[in-house]
Amino acid sequence: MKKYTVLVSGASGIVGYGILRSLKCLNCTLIGTTIYDDSPADCFADVVEKAPITKDKNYLPWLIDMINKYHVNMVIPAIEDDMSVWSQNRTEIERTGTKILINNCELIEYCLDKWDFYNKLKKEGFEYCIRTSIKADINQFDLPFVLKPRCGYSSKGFVKIEDQGTFDKYKNGIGKELIMQEYIDGDDEEYTISAFFDQNSNRKAYIAMRRKLSKLGFTEIAQVVFLQDILEIIDELANIFKPIGPTNFQFRKQNGRWKLLEINPRISSSTSIRTAFGYNESKMSVEYFLEGKEINQPLIRAGKAIRYTEDYILYDSNNI
């Protein structure tokens, strides 16, 4: 395979360095970008560049300068803000000749607003969505129910409403900032299904895991599972939203019936775990979008992953 240069944003975070670790198996030069002065990005990238925050007016010119400076063949977003900004400026970025690993723009827009996403599912007659409302009325759902930010991913901003007092603290934000949603009790377990779609939104590969989340909303414990019944649902969603490339679907079960929590239209936080079990979506992306290689279902190993905290030590050179 030709030696490519791949830039990964958010290299200090669990998604960013998960992507970089997964690409180590390829003959690539890896550029990591981060807004932080101190980070473990040096462990995983050949070059680390400090980035302005994504909302900075200088961010887009800076990104284009980095692409040109290193002759980058592919850029991969590891944070939501980058995914959104890159999607909105796709034409300008791709004028550099680089390939953006980014999903269908319409899918990204729907996923950025949970209320728009829910209404799209209802319009399409999707059976597995969770009842959702933006009407600030505690009587719409049985207690407990949940409040979630309209915009955002994972479980950040999630509030479980069990009484009137808690509801009253948040009710003024319902509609504009928050949605109300039926509570799906799954013993704190979710199912995360990652699938790779070709340019025609055909599912080419997938992996499913049952997981428990950390308090930060990332996967903490994951068990590989083999679920045939959910593939029809994934394909139905693909027919609605036309995903391209790596796409993550999150579900819970209620009374034996699947309920869709959300779609994350990019590589997500479990990517390094998926790679360990044989599903390397970062490698697939380089091979498919840059090499034109056909993607086939990989052999998935059974097992469990448990995340833990690790130290990155930097010694002062004058003390060696």
Salt bridges, closest charged atoms under 4 A:
ASP37 OD1 - LYS50 NZ 2.80
GLU49 OE2 - LYS69 NZ 3.09
GLU80 OE2 - ARG266 NH2 2.45
ASP113 OD2 - ARG150 NH2 2.86
GLU124 OE2 - LYS120 NZ 3.02
GLU127 OE1 - ARG257 NH2 3.14
ASP168 OD1 - LYS171 NZ 3.65
GLU182 OE1 - ARG131 NE 3.67
GLU189 OE1 - ARG210 NE 3.76
GLU190 OE1 - ARG211 NH2 3.09
ASP235 OD1 - ARG203 NE 2.82
GLU281 OE2 - ARG274 NH2 2.62
GLU287 OE2 - LYS283 NZ 2.98
GLU287 OE1 - LYS293 NZ 3.63
GLU294 OE2 - LYS204 NZ 2.87
